[in-house]
Every structure is written in structure tokens, then in C-alpha cells.
């Protein structure tokens, strides 16, 4: 049995989605349309230049974990309820009680945050990305092709 849930990740007012590199822990933002585009199956971190499988923030992982725990608890509780009804109906010597349903963990929606990022235009791919001012003034890499920004100034 497979259960699928979607986690909505909000964009900021300019349409950028917050991402976090799992290697250098640097935050950056890409346009939602660029993330969904099939032509970009790899994304390079603008700060360290590494490629990661995903760039989800801690909030996304926390929400996914809470959602999974809630689904698991609901499934277990429902199955125990079915089992207890069956046992109680068919056996007058043994009674099975399930007790209270576990309290659901909060599934707070993710909010767009970290607005101190500045737009950097990468001429190599003609794309705009939001990165930290520090990364902007040192070395940065194009998230779409991995080239050093200074190569195309």
C-alpha cells in the first residue's frame, strides 16, 4: 500500500522558492518555473557548486515527518480498532480496548522566509537566482549549468 501526500512549498512575492544546500547549508532561491522545468534535472548550489539530490529546507523535512507520523498513527489506530471489535464480538472472555486516538502532530504550512537574498543574473543560462550578498560578491556558480559566475561577467 502506497500513500502519497503533497507538501505545498510557497513562493515569495517574486515567484522564488527557498532552497538549502545540504553540503554548505547556504540558502538560495530559484523560480518555481525553473525548478519544475524538465530541462534542469540537476541543480548546482550557487555557493559551493556541488550537485545534490534535493535542496529541501528543514521545515519541509519537519512537515513531511509530522505528516508521515500522523498517517502511521491513524493507520495503526484504525487497524487496532477493527481488531478490538472483532475480538470483543467473538470472545466473551477477552476484552480488547484501544484507548484514545493519538494526538496528531501539527502540520503547520510552510511560510516563505529569508528575504535578505539578492538577485543575481547568470548570463550563461540567462536565469535569475536569489543568493546571499556574501555569495554574490565572492564566487558563485550558476545553478543550471554549474559555471563560475565570473566566467561570464
LOVEX-398171 format. One record per atom (N, C-alpha, C): residue in three letters; x, y, z. Coordinates in steps of 0.02 Angstrom, whole numbers, padded with zeros to 5 digits, always signed. Layout:
LOVEX-398171
alaXYZ;...
END
This chain:
LOVEX-398171
unk+00042-00059+00000;unk+00000+00000+00000;unk+00045+00062+00000;unk+00035+00105-00048;unk+00073+00167-00053;unk+00028+00226-00038;unk+00052+00270+00003;unk+00015+00331+00019;unk+00057+00390-00005;unk+00025+00434-00042;unk+00059+00492-00069;unk+00027+00555-00042;unk+00068+00600-00017;unk+00045+00665+00006;unk+00089+00718-00026;unk+00059+00774-00043;unk+00098+00829-00070;unk+00109+00881-00016;unk+00168+00912-00018;unk+00185+00965+00029;unk+00191+01030-00011;unk+00144+01076+00000;unk+00149+01139-00037;unk+00206+01182-00010;unk+00250+01203-00055;unk+00305+01247-00036;unk+00292+01315-00067;unk+00281+01365-00026;unk+00261+01431-00054;unk+00319+01468-00086;unk+00301+01509-00134;unk+00350+01553-00166;unk+00344+01623-00134;unk+00398+01662-00140;unk+00395+01730-00115;unk+00355+01773-00166;unk+00352+01838-00153;unk+00312+01882-00196;unk+00338+01885-00268;unk+00402+01869-00278;unk+00431+01870-00345;unk+00428+01802-00379;unk+00400+01752-00346;unk+00393+01685-00375;unk+00452+01639-00363;unk+00495+01656-00315;unk+00553+01615-00299;unk+00538+01569-00239;unk+00567+01509-00242;unk+00559+01460-00188;unk+00625+01452-00151;unk+00620+01450-00085;unk+00679+01445-00042;unk+00707+01374-00043;unk+00772+01368-00053;unk+00807+01304-00053;unk+00868+01309-00007;unk+00893+01251+00015;unk+00951+01249+00060;unk+00997+01194+00037;unk+01060+01211+00028;unk+01110+01162+00007;unk+01125+01115+00066;unk+01122+01049+00055;unk+01137+01002+00110;unk+01211+01000+00127;unk+01254+01025+00083;unk+01326+01023+00095;unk+01351+01085+00133;unk+01339+01144+00105;unk+01365+01205+00135;unk+01313+01241+00178;unk+01250+01217+00178;unk+01195+01245+00218;unk+01175+01315+00197;unk+01196+01337+00139;unk+01180+01404+00114;unk+01110+01404+00084;unk+01072+01458+00098;unk+01006+01465+00069;unk+01011+01501+00002;unk+00966+01483-00044;unk+00960+01519-00107;unk+00889+01508-00133;unk+00869+01548-00182;unk+00802+01542-00209;unk+00804+01536-00285;unk+00763+01491-00311;unk+00754+01484-00383;unk+00681+01495-00399;unk+00668+01516-00461;unk+00598+01524-00484;unk+00565+01455-00484;unk+00502+01454-00463;unk+00465+01391-00462;unk+00462+01360-00531;unk+00454+01402-00582;unk+00450+01376-00651;unk+00516+01344-00672;unk+00572+01370-00648;unk+00637+01340-00665;unk+00647+01273-00630;unk+00622+01267-00569;unk+00628+01204-00532;unk+00587+01150-00565;unk+00529+01168-00590;unk+00484+01119-00622;unk+00504+01101-00693;unk+00545+01143-00724;unk+00565+01131-00794;unk+00604+01066-00800;unk+00585+01025-00848;unk+00617+00960-00857;unk+00688+00966-00885;unk+00704+01022-00916;unk+00771+01029-00944;unk+00825+01035-00891;unk+00806+01052-00829;unk+00854+01059-00775;unk+00844+01002-00726;unk+00874+00945-00741;unk+00867+00887-00696;unk+00920+00887-00642;unk+00970+00931-00649;unk+01021+00939-00597;unk+01024+01013-00578;unk+01033+01025-00514;unk+01040+01094-00490;unk+01104+01098-00451;unk+01145+01147-00468;unk+01207+01160-00432;unk+01194+01212-00379;unk+01226+01204-00321;unk+01221+01255-00269;unk+01260+01316-00291;unk+01230+01376-00288;unk+01265+01437-00309;unk+01325+01453-00264;unk+01326+01427-00203;unk+01379+01443-00156;unk+01439+01395-00162;unk+01426+01330-00157;unk+01482+01282-00157;unk+01492+01248-00225;unk+01442+01252-00269;unk+01448+01222-00335;unk+01435+01147-00338;unk+01415+01117-00282;unk+01400+01045-00282;unk+01329+01032-00307;unk+01318+00972-00330;unk+01251+00950-00351;unk+01224+00905-00295;unk+01162+00916-00277;unk+01129+00875-00225;unk+01066+00843-00254;unk+01043+00790-00222;unk+00981+00758-00243;unk+00921+00803-00231;unk+00924+00839-00176;unk+00870+00887-00161;unk+00897+00943-00118;unk+00860+00996-00118;unk+00880+01056-00081;unk+00824+01079-00033;unk+00789+01031-00005;unk+00734+01049+00040;unk+00760+01081+00104;unk+00720+01127+00130;unk+00738+01159+00193;unk+00718+01114+00251;unk+00741+01131+00311;unk+00724+01092+00370;unk+00649+01091+00383;unk+00615+01146+00366;unk+00542+01150+00376;unk+00506+01098+00334;unk+00530+01087+00273;unk+00499+01037+00230;unk+00507+00967+00260;unk+00568+00952+00284;unk+00580+00887+00315;unk+00538+00878+00378;unk+00533+00930+00419;unk+00494+00926+00481;unk+00420+00914+00465;unk+00393+00950+00416;unk+00323+00941+00397;unk+00312+00871+00370;unk+00356+00848+00327;unk+00349+00780+00299;unk+00351+00727+00354;unk+00395+00736+00402;unk+00400+00688+00457;unk+00335+00687+00498;unk+00309+00746+00515;unk+00246+00750+00553;unk+00188+00720+00514;unk+00186+00733+00449;unk+00132+00704+00408;unk+00137+00628+00407;unk+00197+00602+00400;unk+00207+00529+00399;unk+00188+00497+00465;unk+00208+00528+00520;unk+00191+00502+00587;unk+00115+00502+00597;unk+00082+00556+00576;unk+00009+00560+00583;unk-00026+00506+00542;unk-00003+00495+00481;unk-00033+00443+00439;unk-00021+00374+00471;unk+00039+00362+00494;unk+00056+00298+00526;unk+00011+00287+00588;unk+00006+00338+00630;unk-00035+00331+00691;unk-00108+00318+00674;unk-00134+00352+00623;unk-00204+00341+00602;unk-00214+00270+00577;unk-00168+00245+00537;unk-00174+00177+00511;unk-00172+00125+00566;unk-00124+00133+00612;unk-00118+00085+00668;unk-00180+00087+00712;unk-00203+00148+00728;unk-00262+00155+00771;unk-00323+00123+00738;unk-00333+00136+00674;unk-00390+00107+00638;unk-00387+00031+00638;unk-00328+00003+00626;unk-00321-00070+00625;unk-00332-00100+00694;unk-00307-00067+00746;unk-00318-00091+00814;unk-00392-00088+00833;unk-00426-00036+00810;unk-00498-00031+00822;unk-00536-00088+00789;unk-00519-00103+00727;unk-00551-00159+00691;unk-00538-00225+00728;unk-00475-00234+00750;unk-00456-00295+00785;unk-00494-00301+00851;unk-00499-00246+00888;unk-00533-00249+00953;unk-00607-00264+00945;unk-00639-00236+00893;unk-00710-00250+00881;unk-00720-00324+00864;unk-00674-00351+00825;unk-00679-00421+00806;unk-00668-00467+00867;unk-00618-00451+00907;unk-00604-00491+00967;unk-00662-00486+01017;unk-00686-00426+01028;unk-00740-00415+01077;unk-00806-00447+01054;unk-00817-00450+00989;unk-00878-00479+00963;unk-00877-00555+00967;unk-00819-00585+00957;unk-00813-00658+00953;unk-00789-00692+01017;unk-00774-00654+01069;unk-00746-00684+01129;unk-00774-00650+01190;unk-00809-00689+01232;unk-00838-00658+01292;unk-00790-00659+01351;unk-00732-00692+01345;unk-00684-00695+01400;unk-00628-00643+01395;unk-00615-00621+01335;unk-00561-00572+01324;unk-00591-00508+01295;unk-00573-00452+01326;unk-00594-00387+01301;unk-00532-00347+01281;unk-00534-00317+01224;unk-00478-00277+01199;unk-00502-00205+01191;unk-00466-00159+01223;unk-00482-00088+01217;unk-00423-00052+01186;unk-00439-00007+01141;unk-00385+00030+01106;unk-00368+00096+01140;unk-00412+00122+01180;unk-00398+00186+01213;unk-00409+00244+01166;unk-00378+00300+01183;unk-00387+00361+01144;unk-00343+00360+01082;unk-00368+00394+01032;unk-00329+00403+00970;unk-00270+00448+00986;unk-00210+00433+00961;unk-00152+00476+00974;unk-00164+00547+00947;unk-00140+00595+00985;unk-00147+00665+00964;unk-00104+00677+00902;unk-00134+00709+00853;unk-00099+00722+00790;unk-00045+00775+00801;unk+00012+00765+00769;unk+00065+00814+00770;unk+00046+00873+00725;unk+00069+00933+00741;unk+00049+00990+00699;unk+00079+00986+00629;unk+00037+01002+00580;unk+00059+01004+00511;unk+00054+01076+00487;unk+00095+01118+00517;unk+00092+01189+00501;unk+00117+01201+00430;unk+00081+01244+00393;unk+00104+01258+00325;unk+00171+01294+00325;unk+00209+01282+00273;unk+00275+01313+00267;unk+00265+01385+00244;unk+00303+01429+00274;unk+00299+01500+00257;unk+00363+01520+00221;unk+00354+01565+00172;unk+00413+01591+00137;unk+00449+01638+00185;unk+00515+01629+00190;unk+00554+01671+00235;unk+00622+01685+00204;unk+00664+01717+00241;unk+00732+01736+00219;unk+00727+01780+00156;unk+00714+01843+00169;unk+00707+01891+00115;unk+00769+01934+00105;unk+00825+01916+00136;unk+00886+01955+00129;unk+00928+01934+00069;unk+00900+01892+00027;unk+00937+01869-00031;unk+00929+01919-00089;unk+00982+01924-00129;unk+00982+01972-00185;unk+00983+01935-00251;unk+00954+01966-00301;unk+00950+01935-00368;unk+01018+01939-00402;unk+01038+01881-00429;unk+01099+01876-00469;unk+01078+01848-00537;unk+01097+01881-00591;unk+01081+01858-00658;unk+01141+01819-00686;unk+01129+01757-00704;unk+01181+01715-00734;unk+01172+01718-00810;unk+01219+01751-00843;unk+01215+01762-00915;unk+01223+01698-00955;unk+01259+01649-00927;unk+01271+01586-00962;unk+01205+01551-00980;unk+01156+01554-00935;unk+01092+01522-00945;unk+01035+01572-00949;unk+01052+01636-00943;unk+01002+01690-00943;unk+00948+01678-00891;unk+00969+01663-00830;unk+00923+01650-00775;unk+00940+01693-00715;unk+00888+01709-00677;unk+00897+01748-00615;unk+00887+01703-00555;unk+00929+01712-00506;unk+00928+01673-00444;unk+00937+01721-00386;unk+00907+01705-00329;unk+00918+01746-00269;unk+00970+01711-00226;unk+01024+01747-00210;unk+01077+01719-00169;unk+01096+01770-00115;unk+01134+01748-00066;unk+01154+01793-00012;unk+01204+01845-00040;unk+01203+01905-00011;unk+01251+01957-00034;unk+01323+01934-00029;unk+01340+01895+00022;unk+01409+01871+00030;unk+01429+01826-00029;unk+01385+01781-00047;unk+01400+01736-00104;unk+01403+01776-00168;unk+01360+01826-00173;unk+01358+01868-00233;unk+01424+01903-00246;unk+01457+01925-00193;unk+01519+01963-00200;unk+01582+01920-00197;unk+01573+01855-00185;unk+01632+01810-00187;unk+01625+01768-00250;unk+01627+01704-00244;unk+01620+01659-00301;unk+01550+01628-00299;unk+01516+01629-00355;unk+01452+01594-00358;unk+01449+01554-00423;unk+01407+01503-00421;unk+01401+01457-00477;unk+01330+01458-00503;unk+01322+01452-00568;unk+01256+01450-00598;unk+01221+01385-00577;unk+01162+01390-00548;unk+01126+01329-00526;unk+01104+01285-00584;unk+01105+01312-00645;unk+01079+01274-00702;unk+01132+01240-00745;unk+01194+01267-00743;unk+01247+01234-00782;unk+01311+01224-00741;unk+01316+01255-00681;unk+01373+01245-00637;unk+01433+01289-00653;unk+01427+01334-00702;unk+01484+01377-00719;unk+01494+01431-00667;unk+01556+01451-00660;unk+01575+01506-00616;unk+01546+01571-00644;unk+01515+01611-00601;unk+01484+01674-00623;unk+01535+01720-00657;unk+01596+01721-00631;unk+01648+01767-00657;unk+01667+01751-00730;unk+01653+01691-00753;unk+01670+01674-00822;unk+01630+01715-00873;unk+01571+01739-00852;unk+01526+01773-00899;unk+01511+01844-00879;unk+01553+01876-00840;unk+01541+01946-00821;unk+01548+01992-00879;
END
